[in-house]
Amino acid sequence: MKMTSDVVVIGGGLVGCATAYYLSKENKSVTLVERGQINRQASGQNAGSLHFQLEHRLILHWQELENELKELIPLSKDSEKMWANVEDELDAKLDVVQHGGFMIAETDEEVELLKKKYELEKKYGLDTELMTRDEVREIAPYITQSFKMASFCPMEGHANPRHVIPQFAKRATENGASILTETSVTSLTQYGDLWEVGLNHEDTIITDNVVIASGAWAQEVGYMAGLHIPIFPVPLLMNITERVKPTIHHLIQHIGRRISMKQVEDGNILIGGGWPTQFQQTNGKVDFDRSPKILNHFVKENVKIAAHLVPEVQNFRLLRSWPGVTGVTADQLPLIGEFPERKGLFIAGGGSGFTYGPLYGKILTDLIVHGKTDYSIDAFSPKKFSHLNMFML
Ligand SMILES: Cc1cc2nc3c(=O)[nH]c(=O)nc-3n(C[C@H](O)[C@H](O)[C@H](O)COP(=O)(O)OP(=O)(O)OC[C@H]3O[C@@H](n4cnc5c(N)ncnc54)[C@H](O)[C@@H]3O)c2cc1C
């Protein structure tokens, strides 16, 4: 069967579903193609943190990254607002909590980094403040005494990925978008201004625009269009405790250690922060489609840091750990825009993809519907990586 659609979105995670929603709101006909079920990969497995403070690596390399920071912070500021409005926008309860987030510093070196971070955030307009240990403990007495300083970002928090993504998908469908699940995109062929999107059932869709929202599998989809896309699959770990009494009221991160921690609506404490799991092999080859293996020593390390920062956590039982595969760009920044080599082919991915997911969808919609966006996103454009595609088709 040959179908037509103004836009084909490849992938049913947050980026794909948010893009389908915003496009459908603009009366574009949209077909979202998902090879499994909606929200089964990174978007449904993540920590749900809404983190806007600059990370360690960006601060360390701030001199080389000034252009990027200049463009990243406005994305963070507008994402703060989008998350504050998303329950109204989608008319649903999505467990969005923005009570603020701390980033802890324990050593003198970490304090220096925290101060540098604050300076940069202030320069580009992100609302954060530095707090002494006593100031922190006044509003968060559950945090350990053994740290020197923390920064606080009042709009940080979390949301429930199990509610957010299906709701974007539901509203997109109500606006007329088609969602094809258990359907893989297997080829992308460009004919002049049009694209033919091949599906595994031998059906095809003819479209003006294709959006690659396939997360950690973006490279695979890129090859269908004859392009290298520098998004790399990274297997991560999440842990959750049993339900406990209200204990943690903020998002907790650390400037020098891998941790993100919060207590969710149901009372469980979610512990993550970038610890790895391990890709498995099939027939002697790394298999990115198999669920990665959990390594107990990383679970212990992750939970140990959590219990160090919030001592009460050591009294709670760990309920479950699970892996998830996210897509990370070569420079760990977002990748968003149209490929200069392929008119009508767009991508969004990388970065803190849950935090920025709704905004990615909005920006892609602006680019597709209006041919431009008010955001300055040159630092994240696929044209940065055009050199990789010099010898490609
Ligand atoms: C454990 C973990 C914790 C994280 N914590 C956070 C956090 O706290 N905050 C934050 O901001 N970010 C976090 N992230 C990152 C965030 O989850 C991702 O950046 C974001 O969810 C990516 O969304 P996506 O829609 O691009 O990708 P995904 O949700 O992975 O969706 C991509 C979809 O594309 C589909 N697909 C792939 N190939 C094809 C094809 N050929 N045809 C059809 N469909 C295809 C896949 O099946 C998949 O469903 C975390 C990630 C992980 C794994």
The ligand as an SDF file (V2000), in Angstrom:
LIG
                    3D

 53 58  0  0  0  0  0  0  0  0999 V2000
   18.3840    5.1620   32.1480 C   0  0  0  0  0  0  0  0  0  0  0  0
   18.2160    6.5200   31.5310 C   0  0  0  0  0  0  0  0  0  0  0  0
   18.0240    7.6410   32.3270 C   0  0  0  0  0  0  0  0  0  0  0  0
   17.8470    8.8980   31.7640 C   0  0  0  0  0  0  0  0  0  0  0  0
   17.5420    9.9360   32.5720 N   0  0  0  0  0  0  0  0  0  0  0  0
   17.2130   11.1340   32.0190 C   0  0  0  0  0  0  0  0  0  0  0  0
   16.7540   12.1950   32.8350 C   0  0  0  0  0  0  0  0  0  0  0  0
   16.5600   12.0240   34.0280 O   0  0  0  0  0  0  0  0  0  0  0  0
   16.5010   13.3920   32.2600 N   0  0  0  0  0  0  0  0  0  0  0  0
   16.6780   13.6100   30.9140 C   0  0  0  0  0  0  0  0  0  0  0  0
   16.4810   14.7270   30.4700 O   0  0  0  0  0  0  0  0  0  0  0  0
   17.0800   12.6090   30.1120 N   0  0  0  0  0  0  0  0  0  0  0  0
   17.3200   11.3720   30.6230 C   0  0  0  0  0  0  0  0  0  0  0  0
   17.6990   10.3400   29.8180 N   0  0  0  0  0  0  0  0  0  0  0  0
   17.7770   10.5750   28.3740 C   0  0  0  0  0  0  0  0  0  0  0  0
   16.3810   10.5390   27.7480 C   0  0  0  0  0  0  0  0  0  0  0  0
   15.6400    9.4490   28.2330 O   0  0  0  0  0  0  0  0  0  0  0  0
   16.4920   10.4390   26.2380 C   0  0  0  0  0  0  0  0  0  0  0  0
   17.3670   11.4330   25.7540 O   0  0  0  0  0  0  0  0  0  0  0  0
   15.1380   10.6380   25.5630 C   0  0  0  0  0  0  0  0  0  0  0  0
   14.1510    9.8270   26.1530 O   0  0  0  0  0  0  0  0  0  0  0  0
   15.2710   10.3080   24.0980 C   0  0  0  0  0  0  0  0  0  0  0  0
   13.9910   10.2870   23.5210 O   0  0  0  0  0  0  0  0  0  0  0  0
   13.8410    9.8150   22.0420 P   0  0  0  0  0  0  0  0  0  0  0  0
   12.4160    9.9560   21.7010 O   0  0  0  0  0  0  0  0  0  0  0  0
   14.8480   10.5250   21.1950 O   0  0  0  0  0  0  0  0  0  0  0  0
   14.3310    8.2700   22.0260 O   0  0  0  0  0  0  0  0  0  0  0  0
   13.6300    6.9310   22.4990 P   0  0  0  0  0  0  0  0  0  0  0  0
   12.7240    7.1320   23.6280 O   0  0  0  0  0  0  0  0  0  0  0  0
   14.7030    5.9050   22.6340 O   0  0  0  0  0  0  0  0  0  0  0  0
   12.7180    6.5690   21.2570 O   0  0  0  0  0  0  0  0  0  0  0  0
   13.2570    6.2000   20.0150 C   0  0  0  0  0  0  0  0  0  0  0  0
   12.2840    5.2420   19.3620 C   0  0  0  0  0  0  0  0  0  0  0  0
   12.6580    5.0240   17.9920 O   0  0  0  0  0  0  0  0  0  0  0  0
   12.2670    3.7090   17.6650 C   0  0  0  0  0  0  0  0  0  0  0  0
   12.9770    3.3050   16.4500 N   0  0  0  0  0  0  0  0  0  0  0  0
   14.3000    3.1220   16.2820 C   0  0  0  0  0  0  0  0  0  0  0  0
   14.5650    2.7390   15.0020 N   0  0  0  0  0  0  0  0  0  0  0  0
   13.3770    2.6920   14.3600 C   0  0  0  0  0  0  0  0  0  0  0  0
   13.0070    2.3480   13.0340 C   0  0  0  0  0  0  0  0  0  0  0  0
   13.8970    1.9890   12.0980 N   0  0  0  0  0  0  0  0  0  0  0  0
   11.6910    2.3850   12.7000 N   0  0  0  0  0  0  0  0  0  0  0  0
   10.7520    2.7510   13.6220 C   0  0  0  0  0  0  0  0  0  0  0  0
   11.0510    3.0730   14.9060 N   0  0  0  0  0  0  0  0  0  0  0  0
   12.3590    3.0450   15.2550 C   0  0  0  0  0  0  0  0  0  0  0  0
   12.6600    2.9120   18.9030 C   0  0  0  0  0  0  0  0  0  0  0  0
   11.9670    1.6720   18.9500 O   0  0  0  0  0  0  0  0  0  0  0  0
   12.2730    3.8620   20.0340 C   0  0  0  0  0  0  0  0  0  0  0  0
   10.9750    3.5980   20.5400 O   0  0  0  0  0  0  0  0  0  0  0  0
   17.9060    9.0640   30.3470 C   0  0  0  0  0  0  0  0  0  0  0  0
   18.1040    7.9450   29.5360 C   0  0  0  0  0  0  0  0  0  0  0  0
   18.2360    6.6750   30.1150 C   0  0  0  0  0  0  0  0  0  0  0  0
   18.4050    5.4760   29.2180 C   0  0  0  0  0  0  0  0  0  0  0  0
  1  2  1  0
  2  3  1  0
  2 52  2  0
  3  4  2  0
  4  5  1  0
  4 50  1  0
  5  6  2  0
  6  7  1  0
  6 13  1  0
  7  8  2  0
  7  9  1  0
  9 10  1  0
 10 11  2  0
 10 12  1  0
 12 13  2  0
 13 14  1  0
 14 15  1  0
 14 50  1  0
 15 16  1  0
 16 17  1  0
 16 18  1  0
 18 19  1  0
 18 20  1  0
 20 21  1  0
 20 22  1  0
 22 23  1  0
 23 24  1  0
 24 25  2  0
 24 26  1  0
 24 27  1  0
 27 28  1  0
 28 29  2  0
 28 30  1  0
 28 31  1  0
 31 32  1  0
 32 33  1  0
 33 34  1  0
 33 48  1  0
 34 35  1  0
 35 36  1  0
 35 46  1  0
 36 37  1  0
 36 45  1  0
 37 38  2  0
 38 39  1  0
 39 40  1  0
 39 45  2  0
 40 41  1  0
 40 42  2  0
 42 43  1  0
 43 44  2  0
 44 45  1  0
 46 47  1  0
 46 48  1  0
 48 49  1  0
 50 51  2  0
 51 52  1  0
 52 53  1  0
M  END
$$$$
